[in-house]
Amino acid sequence: MKTISNYKDFQTISNKELCIIIAKTKTCGVCHPLTNKLGMFMKEYPEIPAYQLYLENVAIFQGQHLVFTVPTILVFSGGKEILRESRFIDFSKIERLFDIYLAE
């Protein structure tokens, strides 16, 4: 999973067809295992790029995308947020979205 290090990179990445980003902090105890779980989950969808973003490094992201808790997983398509899961992540919802999107 690649790391987004600045907001300009995020804007370039999120304007792609479809991508998933996990927003987290370096001190979050839940974020590290969830990132590993997301990495394993994304092996089923190798065509969809996955990224991590540390809010300490890209502070503007938190305000621009109203990330009030971590971890938060966001799915973007064409620069628009199409799914958000925070704290208690429902991977089946993400799976359904990906399956629908890839079936088109």
Order of alpha helices (4+ residues) and beta strands (2+ residues): beta-alpha-beta-alpha-beta-alpha-beta-beta-alpha
